Amino acid sequence: MKVLMIYCKHFGYEPTIKTLDIADDHEKSESFENIQIAFIQVEEEDMEKEGEVAKKLLKNLKWICGKNETNKRVVLHSFAHLSDSKASPEFTQEFFNKIDTRLTNAGYKVFQTPFGYFLDLQIEAPGFSLARVFKSI
């Protein structure tokens, strides 16, 4: 798994092109202030070690949300451009939903960008040490 975590003063998206037939239909744009974004690529090998990868991802997301004082608010964004290895879309979508549930159960407010879409993004990210963190899990 590869994860690029970006703290944003402002983050917004608008669905533009549906790329996966399995994806639900989305037309609604969203925007957020003071939020942690996680650009996540679930890799093929993650399918065999889901529990271990999920645990490490959760630990990293909780840590970065605390460091960037986002009031336990995070956006999960499937970003299949961080590695050549890709898990199946079905596994990835299910994995995201499980992470969402676990974070929500831990008191986090979790949002997901529309899965299976290209999005127009608006990102306002400040330049400080922990505003951008990359992890290979």
Backbone as CSV, one residue per row, in Angstrom:
resi,resn,N_x,N_y,N_z,CA_x,CA_y,CA_z,C_x,C_y,C_z
1,MET,0.841,-1.174,0.000,0.000,0.000,0.000,0.883,1.233,0.000
2,LYS,0.453,2.198,-0.765,1.113,3.492,-0.785,0.084,4.532,-0.339
3,VAL,0.537,5.470,0.513,-0.366,6.492,1.038,0.341,7.840,1.020
4,LEU,-0.278,8.797,0.362,0.175,10.181,0.388,-0.852,10.956,1.199
5,MET,-0.415,11.455,2.362,-1.317,12.172,3.263,-1.016,13.661,3.173
6,ILE,-2.040,14.434,2.842,-1.887,15.876,2.672,-2.886,16.583,3.573
7,TYR,-2.357,17.452,4.431,-3.238,18.305,5.232,-3.700,19.452,4.340
8,CYS,-4.992,19.746,4.366,-5.535,20.812,3.523,-6.303,21.846,4.341
9,LYS,-5.976,23.109,4.093,-6.817,24.186,4.609,-8.175,24.112,3.918
10,HIS,-8.126,23.791,2.625,-9.350,23.603,1.830,-9.127,22.441,0.874
11,PHE,-10.130,21.570,0.774,-10.126,20.482,-0.195,-11.531,20.361,-0.767
12,GLY,-11.616,20.291,-2.077,-12.906,20.103,-2.721,-12.764,19.205,-3.926
13,TYR,-13.874,18.602,-4.322,-13.862,17.767,-5.519,-15.200,17.861,-6.245
14,GLU,-15.124,17.567,-7.539,-16.313,17.465,-8.374,-16.135,16.253,-9.275
15,PRO,-17.061,15.290,-9.229,-16.953,14.128,-10.114,-17.050,14.564,-11.580
16,THR,-16.165,13.995,-12.416,-16.195,14.371,-13.827,-16.463,13.183,-14.745
17,ILE,-15.662,12.123,-14.636,-15.801,10.972,-15.540,-15.841,9.689,-14.721
18,LYS,-16.894,8.902,-14.923,-16.991,7.593,-14.278,-16.077,6.637,-15.028
19,THR,-15.176,5.958,-14.289,-14.180,5.086,-14.920,-14.410,3.604,-14.656
20,LEU,-15.276,3.278,-13.695,-15.538,1.874,-13.355,-17.038,1.598,-13.392
21,ASP,-17.414,0.528,-14.065,-18.827,0.149,-14.127,-19.398,-0.191,-12.754
22,ILE,-18.550,-0.711,-11.839,-19.037,-1.096,-10.514,-19.311,0.109,-9.617
23,ALA,-18.880,1.295,-10.030,-19.011,2.494,-9.200,-20.464,2.973,-9.158
24,ASP,-20.874,3.437,-7.980,-22.176,4.075,-7.844,-22.167,5.381,-8.624
25,ASP,-23.341,5.861,-9.000,-23.434,7.142,-9.696,-23.260,8.287,-8.709
26,HIS,-22.445,9.273,-9.091,-22.188,10.453,-8.257,-22.180,11.697,-9.130
27,GLU,-22.852,12.720,-8.669,-22.828,14.015,-9.350,-22.507,15.150,-8.389
28,LYS,-22.627,14.876,-7.091,-22.502,15.911,-6.067,-21.047,16.292,-5.809
29,SER,-20.789,17.582,-5.791,-19.489,18.118,-5.398,-19.468,18.278,-3.882
30,GLU,-18.268,18.240,-3.314,-18.105,18.431,-1.870,-16.903,19.331,-1.632
31,SER,-16.901,20.006,-0.492,-15.715,20.763,-0.091,-15.597,20.731,1.426
32,PHE,-14.353,20.860,1.885,-14.027,20.718,3.299,-12.971,21.750,3.680
33,GLU,-12.957,22.108,4.946,-11.934,22.995,5.507,-11.223,22.252,6.629
34,ASN,-9.941,22.557,6.820,-9.141,21.970,7.907,-9.340,20.452,7.987
35,ILE,-8.810,19.754,6.993,-9.055,18.316,6.902,-7.821,17.587,6.395
36,GLN,-7.692,16.346,6.818,-6.603,15.482,6.364,-7.096,14.659,5.177
37,ILE,-6.331,14.652,4.099,-6.661,13.854,2.921,-5.669,12.705,2.840
38,ALA,-6.179,11.516,2.540,-5.317,10.346,2.349,-5.524,9.826,0.933
39,PHE,-4.513,10.035,0.088,-4.499,9.482,-1.264,-3.925,8.071,-1.125
40,ILE,-4.755,7.066,-1.353,-4.381,5.692,-1.029,-4.393,4.812,-2.265
41,GLN,-3.308,4.067,-2.451,-3.272,3.032,-3.482,-3.159,1.685,-2.796
42,VAL,-4.208,0.888,-2.944,-4.189,-0.474,-2.432,-3.525,-1.332,-3.508
43,GLU,-2.471,-2.045,-3.106,-1.700,-2.843,-4.061,-2.149,-4.303,-4.042
44,GLU,-1.796,-5.020,-5.089,-2.194,-6.421,-5.234,-1.781,-7.259,-4.030
45,GLU,-0.562,-7.066,-3.543,-0.067,-7.860,-2.416,-0.812,-7.562,-1.108
46,ASP,-1.508,-6.436,-1.034,-2.285,-6.089,0.158,-3.480,-7.015,0.340
47,MET,-3.913,-7.633,-0.743,-5.064,-8.528,-0.674,-4.759,-9.750,0.199
48,GLU,-3.482,-10.135,0.270,-3.068,-11.307,1.054,-2.798,-10.975,2.523
49,LYS,-2.566,-9.698,2.813,-2.243,-9.296,4.189,-3.109,-8.109,4.622
50,GLU,-4.391,-8.229,4.344,-5.345,-7.143,4.591,-5.332,-6.652,6.028
51,GLY,-5.362,-7.564,6.996,-5.407,-7.173,8.406,-4.204,-6.355,8.832
52,GLU,-3.020,-6.807,8.448,-1.775,-6.110,8.789,-1.719,-4.722,8.146
53,VAL,-2.102,-4.643,6.883,-2.076,-3.370,6.152,-3.101,-2.401,6.738
54,ALA,-4.291,-2.911,7.047,-5.336,-2.062,7.629,-4.871,-1.475,8.963
55,LYS,-4.265,-2.297,9.793,-3.787,-1.844,11.097,-2.759,-0.711,10.948
56,LYS,-1.811,-0.882,10.029,-0.783,0.143,9.819,-1.376,1.421,9.228
57,LEU,-2.323,1.264,8.300,-2.964,2.447,7.716,-3.725,3.222,8.784
58,LEU,-4.496,2.528,9.590,-5.254,3.186,10.655,-4.331,3.928,11.624
59,LYS,-3.240,3.292,11.999,-2.275,3.919,12.904,-1.720,5.207,12.291
60,ASN,-1.355,5.162,11.007,-0.816,6.344,10.334,-1.853,7.455,10.193
61,LEU,-3.082,7.100,9.859,-4.121,8.115,9.699,-4.451,8.789,11.028
62,LYS,-4.546,8.015,12.092,-4.833,8.592,13.406,-3.688,9.504,13.852
63,TRP,-2.465,9.056,13.602,-1.288,9.846,13.989,-1.259,11.182,13.258
64,ILE,-1.452,11.154,11.934,-1.345,12.397,11.154,-2.516,13.336,11.441
65,CYS,-3.701,12.795,11.680,-4.835,13.658,12.040,-4.561,14.379,13.359
66,GLY,-3.951,13.666,14.302,-3.598,14.283,15.576,-2.527,15.350,15.419
67,LYS,-1.503,15.052,14.651,-0.405,16.008,14.445,-0.889,17.275,13.747
68,ASN,-1.812,17.123,12.794,-2.287,18.283,12.028,-3.568,18.888,12.593
69,GLU,-3.996,18.395,13.749,-5.137,18.962,14.483,-6.362,19.159,13.591
70,THR,-6.796,18.064,12.980,-7.952,18.124,12.076,-9.266,17.783,12.766
71,ASN,-9.255,17.716,14.088,-10.462,17.351,14.838,-11.021,16.008,14.391
72,LYS,-10.111,15.073,14.126,-10.482,13.711,13.735,-11.339,13.688,12.467
73,ARG,-10.945,14.485,11.480,-11.652,14.539,10.198,-10.695,14.132,9.090
74,VAL,-11.133,13.182,8.251,-10.257,12.648,7.209,-11.077,12.290,5.964
75,VAL,-10.467,12.517,4.805,-11.038,12.107,3.525,-10.188,10.973,2.973
76,LEU,-10.835,9.859,2.610,-10.166,8.737,1.959,-10.374,8.879,0.455
77,HIS,-9.271,8.889,-0.288,-9.341,9.055,-1.743,-8.552,7.944,-2.417
78,SER,-9.229,7.144,-3.222,-8.547,6.087,-3.968,-7.744,6.737,-5.083
79,PHE,-6.422,6.499,-5.048,-5.512,7.159,-5.983,-4.567,6.112,-6.550
80,ALA,-4.950,5.542,-7.680,-4.207,4.411,-8.250,-3.048,4.872,-9.133
81,HIS,-2.270,5.831,-8.633,-1.146,6.363,-9.406,0.139,6.422,-8.594
82,LEU,0.177,5.733,-7.468,1.348,5.771,-6.600,2.239,4.546,-6.767
83,SER,1.749,3.548,-7.522,2.480,2.300,-7.690,1.989,1.605,-8.947
84,ASP,2.810,0.724,-9.489,2.387,-0.087,-10.637,1.475,-1.226,-10.219
85,SER,1.545,-1.628,-8.966,0.746,-2.744,-8.461,-0.623,-2.234,-8.023
86,LYS,-1.675,-2.940,-8.449,-3.024,-2.518,-8.094,-3.849,-3.719,-7.631
87,ALA,-4.570,-3.543,-6.521,-5.551,-4.541,-6.090,-6.773,-4.402,-6.990
88,SER,-7.625,-5.383,-6.964,-8.850,-5.300,-7.767,-9.720,-4.144,-7.269
89,PRO,-10.488,-3.544,-8.152,-11.383,-2.459,-7.728,-12.362,-2.911,-6.648
90,GLU,-12.869,-4.129,-6.757,-13.818,-4.625,-5.764,-13.176,-4.727,-4.378
91,PHE,-11.959,-5.277,-4.326,-11.249,-5.386,-3.054,-10.957,-3.995,-2.496
92,THR,-10.499,-3.087,-3.353,-10.151,-1.735,-2.918,-11.360,-1.019,-2.333
93,GLN,-12.480,-1.091,-3.002,-13.678,-0.423,-2.511,-14.122,-1.009,-1.167
94,GLU,-14.086,-2.311,-1.042,-14.449,-2.965,0.215,-13.465,-2.587,1.333
95,PHE,-12.177,-2.534,1.005,-11.151,-2.156,1.974,-11.410,-0.730,2.484
96,PHE,-11.697,0.184,1.582,-11.993,1.576,1.976,-13.186,1.623,2.922
97,ASN,-14.226,0.862,2.613,-15.407,0.853,3.465,-15.092,0.311,4.856
98,LYS,-14.225,-0.694,4.934,-13.828,-1.239,6.237,-13.016,-0.218,7.038
99,ILE,-12.102,0.487,6.374,-11.312,1.526,7.051,-12.231,2.639,7.524
100,ASP,-13.171,3.043,6.692,-14.160,4.070,7.048,-14.890,3.657,8.326
101,THR,-15.384,2.440,8.365,-16.132,1.942,9.531,-15.269,1.942,10.783
102,ARG,-14.049,1.467,10.658,-13.170,1.391,11.840,-12.821,2.780,12.363
103,LEU,-12.560,3.721,11.474,-12.274,5.089,11.913,-13.519,5.734,12.533
104,THR,-14.660,5.523,11.910,-15.914,6.070,12.442,-16.177,5.525,13.833
105,ASN,-15.958,4.229,14.026,-16.148,3.607,15.342,-15.173,4.144,16.380
106,ALA,-14.045,4.713,15.918,-13.055,5.300,16.828,-13.286,6.801,17.032
107,GLY,-14.424,7.310,16.550,-14.763,8.710,16.793,-14.339,9.681,15.705
108,TYR,-13.923,9.184,14.552,-13.512,10.047,13.446,-14.692,10.350,12.540
109,LYS,-14.644,11.512,11.926,-15.600,11.876,10.877,-14.896,11.569,9.562
110,VAL,-15.404,10.582,8.832,-14.732,10.073,7.638,-15.572,10.377,6.397
111,PHE,-14.888,10.815,5.365,-15.514,11.070,4.072,-14.747,10.279,3.029
112,GLN,-15.429,9.857,1.989,-14.767,9.200,0.868,-15.113,9.951,-0.410
113,THR,-14.105,10.164,-1.242,-14.395,10.702,-2.563,-15.076,9.598,-3.372
114,PRO,-15.839,9.954,-4.398,-16.519,8.928,-5.194,-15.526,7.943,-5.799
115,PHE,-15.727,6.671,-5.490,-14.854,5.613,-5.979,-15.167,5.346,-7.443
116,GLY,-14.110,5.202,-8.256,-14.291,4.880,-9.664,-14.569,6.080,-10.544
117,TYR,-14.126,7.250,-10.124,-14.322,8.480,-10.879,-13.019,9.262,-11.007
118,PHE,-12.884,9.969,-12.117,-11.921,11.054,-12.188,-12.612,12.253,-11.578
119,LEU,-11.851,13.049,-10.840,-12.413,14.188,-10.125,-11.644,15.461,-10.442
120,ASP,-12.350,16.566,-10.535,-11.691,17.861,-10.486,-11.419,18.122,-9.011
121,LEU,-10.183,18.456,-8.669,-9.802,18.677,-7.275,-9.426,20.130,-7.035
122,GLN,-9.790,20.625,-5.868,-9.316,21.913,-5.378,-8.563,21.617,-4.090
123,ILE,-7.286,21.979,-4.082,-6.443,21.680,-2.924,-5.703,22.947,-2.503
124,GLU,-5.887,23.324,-1.251,-5.089,24.400,-0.665,-4.351,23.779,0.512
125,ALA,-3.065,23.532,0.297,-2.256,22.835,1.298,-1.089,23.719,1.710
126,PRO,-0.976,24.010,3.004,0.125,24.847,3.478,1.455,24.109,3.417
127,GLY,2.515,24.854,3.501,3.853,24.273,3.434,4.519,24.207,4.789
128,PHE,4.267,23.136,5.518,4.990,22.893,6.760,5.319,21.409,6.840
129,SER,6.137,21.046,7.790,6.749,19.729,7.866,5.789,18.559,7.676
130,LEU,4.700,18.508,8.399,3.809,17.348,8.347,2.574,17.578,7.470
131,ALA,2.612,18.598,6.631,1.482,18.854,5.739,1.413,17.810,4.620
132,ARG,2.566,17.210,4.291,2.617,16.193,3.253,3.509,15.047,3.733
133,VAL,2.908,13.867,3.863,3.643,12.711,4.333,3.330,11.531,3.426
134,PHE,4.372,10.848,2.952,4.220,9.663,2.125,4.635,8.436,2.924
135,LYS,3.845,7.375,2.842,4.185,6.118,3.516,3.996,4.960,2.559
136,SER,4.921,4.014,2.635,4.788,2.745,1.947,4.523,1.710,3.032
137,ILE,3.327,1.144,3.026,2.913,0.228,4.100,2.975,-1.200,3.608
